[in-house]
Structures are given as C-alpha cells and as structure tokens.
Amino acid sequence: MNWVAIVFFALGVVFAVMGNLGVLIFPDVYTRLQASSTCATTSVFSVFIACMIVSGWTAMTGKIIVITLFFFLTNPISSHIIARYAWVSGIVPWRRSYGARTALREHYDD
C-alpha cells in the first residue's frame, strides 16, 4: 500500500512542477491560468489520494474527502473569476504574429 501512495505523491510532484513550468513558459494570462489551474487540480488530487491511502479508512479520510470536494468546487470558480477579470480589463489573448503563421503554413505545405 505504501508503494501506491508513493506513486500518487510522485504524480502530484510531477503535475505541480509541470504547472509551474507552464506558468513560466506560456505567453499570456489565459494560457498561464489554464496551466496553473489544471495542474494544481491534478496535483492536489494526487496528493490527497496518497494521503487517503496512507491514513487508511479513518475519520481523517473523510476530512480529506471534504477538503478535496471543496478544492474541486473552488479552483475552477476562482480560475474563471481571474480569467473574466482579465477579459473585462481588456487583456487580449496572445496570438502568433503574421510572419510566424506564414512560416508555419509554408513549413506544413511542403
């Protein structure tokens, strides 16, 4: 049972690192928000599953389930609020320049 928990903890770390890299690499607020919210959800879910495995079937497991449900309810809502505020504030989504699109089109036409 400990190996399964270690796998879920490792998955949580991998998702968290990938989300942080996405926040650093992606060009605008919308793609960064998508990377951070998706990876945060999956990493927290993986860590909470590992915690439930480690704690066994106790009262602590019930508390972890309630915290997980709360997180799954609030994380998408907060991400939506941030994206909506960015949109209302006039922040436009990132787009490739015309030259980059032409170069990509020429590359794939070959």
GIWONOR-V27991 format. One line per field, one symbol per residue. phi: phi as a letter, one per 30 degrees, with the letter a starting at -180 (. if undefined). psi: psi as a letter, one per 40 degrees, with the letter a starting at -180 (. if undefined). burial: 1 if it has 16 or more other C-alpha atoms within 10 Angstrom, else 0. A space follows every 10 residues. Layout:
# GIWONOR-V27991
phi = ???
psi = ???
burial = ???
This chain:
# GIWONOR-V27991
phi = .ddddddddd dddddddddd ddddcddbdd dddddddddd dddddddddd dddddicbdd dddddddddd dddddddddd dddddddddj ddddbddddd dddddddddd
psi = dddddddddd dddddddddd dddddididd dddddddddd dddddddddd ddddeagadd dddddddddd dddddddddd ddddddddee hiiiiiiddd ddddddded.
burial = 0000110111 1110111111 0110000011 1111111111 1111111111 1110000000 1001000100 1000000010 0010000000 0000000000 0000000000
